[in-house]
């Protein structure tokens, strides 16, 4: 391979015959595990021991399923290399499970759902159904009371700053350093724009104290998304389309559906309270569950934004996102079938044109 970057008359010759345009699946899984462990580290820092027990329980269950499949298929390379993906699955399930949920129930539900899923659907990274979302849905159906709903009245939803009512009601744990950081931001940053933020928004963004760990550390999730998209580990099309459509619908209709005026929905409430950022980053486009073409990804993102608004609503649902993901898994199959037909038609058309040109040349 010749490297032309050293100058017009200077060439670098190497023995490397290949060039890679994206990171391998192994590298991607390592980065995902590292970023998810940052969320787990925050649980250590905040001494959220019940949540930590659930995370370790979920990871152990997921690894146990993978070990069983490894000993059954130890000569199969696919099963020798999928343990990293099963750790990601276990971390996601543990972080999406409420801290108050029974660890014993979580273990058995996670184990049997994954075991049945592996036999019926496939492995963790090539399944057409998101097994993490399926596990959370089963946990929700078995004990919906364990998934805490965020209480806010329809009158408060009519306000442009609905999240502020949530903070003042005590639903958000106010950190001790919240006031100091808020004052610093108002004096040194927001003052240049003649605006200010009230106390509580820093806590809502950093650690809102919700029972579901994946909903808590929005700042960590935001930094993780910057790392993932800057390294191009996943495609940005689906998340961008989903977030754009979902927040536009929230902005226009959230307040209106609660009896207030249109165009007053609180997008911060939708982003920071229902695990929207975490779920969009780690669940929405799981390996093998999304279309592969650019147009298919755009349709997937737009449709998921619409269905997300219908199911998640204002962002207050404790498990709405996983139900939306399962619905999108079914829709994704339809999109992929249409993609394949489009590709087949394109290939057939090009082949026919080449055949005609060859016949003309023969004449």
FENHUSUL-V490674 format. One record per backbone hydrogen bond with DSSP energy under -1.0 kcal/mol. CO is the residue of the C=O (numbers start at 0). NH is the residue of the N-H. E is the energy in kcal/mol with one decimal. If there is no record, write none. Layout:
BEGIN
CO	NH	E
CO	NH	E
END
This chain:
BEGIN
0	13	-2.1
2	11	-1.7
11	2	-3.0
23	27	-2.4
24	28	-2.6
25	29	-2.0
26	30	-2.2
27	31	-2.4
28	32	-2.5
29	33	-2.4
30	34	-2.4
31	35	-2.5
32	36	-2.2
35	39	-1.6
36	40	-2.7
37	41	-1.7
38	42	-1.2
39	43	-1.5
40	44	-2.4
41	45	-2.4
42	47	-2.9
43	46	-1.2
46	48	-1.4
47	51	-1.8
48	52	-2.3
49	53	-1.8
50	54	-2.2
51	55	-2.6
52	56	-2.3
53	57	-2.5
54	58	-2.4
55	59	-2.5
56	60	-2.3
57	61	-2.4
58	62	-2.7
59	63	-2.4
60	64	-2.0
61	65	-1.9
62	66	-2.6
63	67	-2.1
64	68	-2.0
65	69	-2.0
66	70	-2.3
67	71	-1.5
68	72	-2.2
72	75	-2.0
75	79	-1.1
76	80	-1.2
81	85	-1.7
82	86	-1.5
83	87	-1.7
84	88	-2.3
85	89	-2.4
86	90	-2.5
87	91	-2.5
88	92	-2.5
89	93	-2.4
90	94	-2.4
91	95	-1.9
94	213	-2.8
97	100	-1.7
101	105	-2.4
102	106	-2.2
103	107	-2.1
104	108	-2.5
105	109	-2.6
106	110	-2.6
107	111	-2.4
108	112	-2.5
109	113	-2.2
110	114	-2.6
111	115	-2.6
112	116	-2.5
113	117	-2.5
114	118	-1.6
115	119	-2.6
116	120	-2.8
116	121	-2.1
129	133	-2.2
130	134	-2.2
131	135	-2.1
132	136	-2.2
133	137	-2.0
134	138	-2.3
135	139	-2.3
136	140	-2.4
137	141	-2.2
138	142	-1.6
142	145	-1.3
143	146	-1.2
152	156	-1.6
155	158	-1.2
161	165	-1.6
162	166	-2.1
163	167	-2.5
164	168	-1.6
165	170	-1.3
166	169	-1.3
174	177	-1.4
176	180	-2.1
177	181	-2.7
178	182	-2.5
179	183	-2.0
180	184	-2.6
181	185	-2.4
182	186	-2.3
183	187	-2.4
184	188	-1.9
184	189	-2.6
188	191	-1.2
189	192	-1.2
189	194	-2.1
190	193	-1.1
197	200	-1.1
199	203	-2.2
200	204	-1.7
201	205	-2.7
202	206	-1.5
204	218	-1.6
207	172	-1.8
210	98	-2.5
211	214	-1.8
212	215	-1.6
215	207	-1.1
215	217	-1.4
216	220	-2.0
217	221	-2.4
218	222	-2.4
219	223	-2.3
220	224	-2.2
221	225	-1.8
222	226	-2.0
223	227	-2.6
224	228	-2.6
225	229	-2.2
226	230	-1.9
227	232	-2.4
235	239	-2.4
236	240	-2.6
237	241	-2.7
238	242	-2.9
239	243	-2.4
240	244	-2.3
241	245	-2.9
242	246	-2.5
243	247	-2.1
244	248	-2.2
245	249	-2.3
246	250	-2.9
247	251	-2.2
248	252	-2.9
249	253	-1.8
250	264	-2.1
251	262	-1.6
252	256	-2.9
254	259	-2.8
255	258	-1.6
265	269	-1.4
266	270	-2.0
267	271	-2.5
270	276	-1.0
274	278	-2.7
275	279	-2.2
276	280	-1.8
277	281	-2.5
278	282	-2.1
278	283	-2.2
282	285	-1.1
285	288	-2.1
292	296	-2.2
293	297	-2.0
294	298	-2.4
295	299	-2.4
296	300	-2.7
297	301	-2.5
298	302	-2.7
299	303	-2.4
300	304	-1.7
301	305	-1.8
302	306	-2.9
303	307	-2.5
304	308	-1.8
305	309	-1.8
306	310	-2.2
307	311	-3.1
315	149	-1.0
318	322	-1.2
319	323	-2.1
320	324	-2.2
321	325	-2.0
322	326	-2.0
323	327	-2.3
324	328	-1.9
325	329	-1.3
326	330	-1.8
327	331	-2.7
328	332	-1.0
329	333	-1.2
330	334	-2.3
331	335	-2.8
332	336	-2.1
333	337	-2.2
334	338	-2.3
335	339	-2.4
336	340	-2.2
337	341	-2.3
338	342	-2.5
339	343	-2.7
340	344	-2.5
341	345	-2.2
342	346	-2.8
343	347	-2.8
344	348	-2.4
345	349	-2.2
346	350	-2.5
347	351	-2.3
348	352	-2.1
349	353	-2.1
350	354	-2.5
351	355	-2.4
352	356	-2.3
353	357	-2.3
354	358	-2.3
355	359	-2.4
356	360	-2.0
357	361	-2.1
358	362	-1.6
END
